[in-house]
């Protein structure tokens, strides 16, 4: 991925420190051994908070092994601003389930973080190498992704899902996964001008079906009108999936995801765990 300045991708948010009136929060992102390392600098205040939060969410949506935040050049004037890390943890817990790790080289900073109790949710490490090593203990994530044409992609998408799940040995999930991916891809065609990009992931016993597009507007589950029950679109997705949601992407669009859960019996065979 290289070094990426994400400031412009967050609507050019500029956070001026109330302490100095001069500084702005800037963020760069690097790749280190399959982890994304986020390096914010400046003073984290009310205006810098959403920039850092959205950057972390976008990085997590790339499904690295972990998102590691190097705090060396970030001034955090109050424990209230530490919620930026816990809020990202909560919002990404179902998917992409990528760990958020903090690196604080300074002893006093680590002690301050521990006293705030944030370490109960987000681990704090002394050095980048230590954080990368800790991230390497995460369960293996199998993934497969493909881009499909705008016009009539349904058949090809369903064949892709069927073949991939058979290869992974979880074809018992194929029926629900095909229904979910069909609805998500159709939503892209109906509401955006994008080519749908389908991503399948298997991490432990959780299968994720995700479809991304170039439109930043989140997908929303609308209320049923006039008492008519509809089991199509996102309402069908919500019925079939264990969980579903939206995440922003680094490209400026969104990814809509849904999870299904697999159960394995003592013989190692897979069984579908009811999600409804």
BELZIDA-V925588 format. One record per backbone hydrogen bond with DSSP energy under -0.5 kcal/mol. CO is the residue of the C=O (numbers start at 1). NH is the residue of the N-H. If there is no record, write none. Layout:
# BELZIDA-V925588
co = [CO CO]
nh = [NH NH]
This chain:
# BELZIDA-V925588
co = [2 4 4 7 7 7 8 10 13 14 15 17 23 24 26 27 28 29 30 32 34 35 35 36 36 37 38 38 39 41 42 42 43 44 45 46 47 48 49 50 51 52 53 54 55 56 57 58 59 59 60 65 66 66 67 68 68 69 69 70 71 73 73 74 75 75 78 79 80 81 82 82 83 84 85 86 87 88 90 92 99 99 101 102 103 106 107 108 109 110 111 112 113 113 114 117 118 118 121 123 125 127 128 129 130 131 132 134 135 140 140 142 144 146 150 153 154 155 156 157 158 159 160 161 162 163 164 165 165 166 170 171 173 174 175 176 177 178 179 180 181 182 183 184 185 186 187 188 194 196 196 197 198 199 200 201 202 203 205 205 206 207 208 208 209 210 211 212 213 214 220 225 227 232 232 233 233 234 235 236 237 243 245 247 249 253 254 255 255 256 257 258 259 259 260 261 263 265 269 271 272]
nh = [4 6 29 10 12 13 11 13 15 16 17 21 17 26 41 6 39 4 37 35 65 32 37 38 68 30 40 70 28 26 44 75 45 77 49 50 51 52 53 54 55 56 57 58 59 60 61 62 62 64 63 99 36 68 101 38 70 71 103 40 74 42 75 76 44 77 81 82 83 84 85 86 87 88 89 90 91 92 93 97 67 101 69 125 71 110 111 112 113 114 115 116 118 119 117 120 121 122 123 102 104 131 132 133 134 135 136 137 138 142 204 202 200 198 152 157 158 159 160 161 162 163 164 165 166 167 168 169 170 169 173 174 177 178 179 180 181 182 183 184 185 186 187 188 189 190 191 192 196 148 198 212 146 210 144 208 142 206 207 262 203 260 201 210 258 199 256 197 254 216 222 228 229 235 236 236 237 238 239 240 241 259 257 255 252 249 213 247 257 211 245 209 242 243 207 273 271 268 265 263 274]
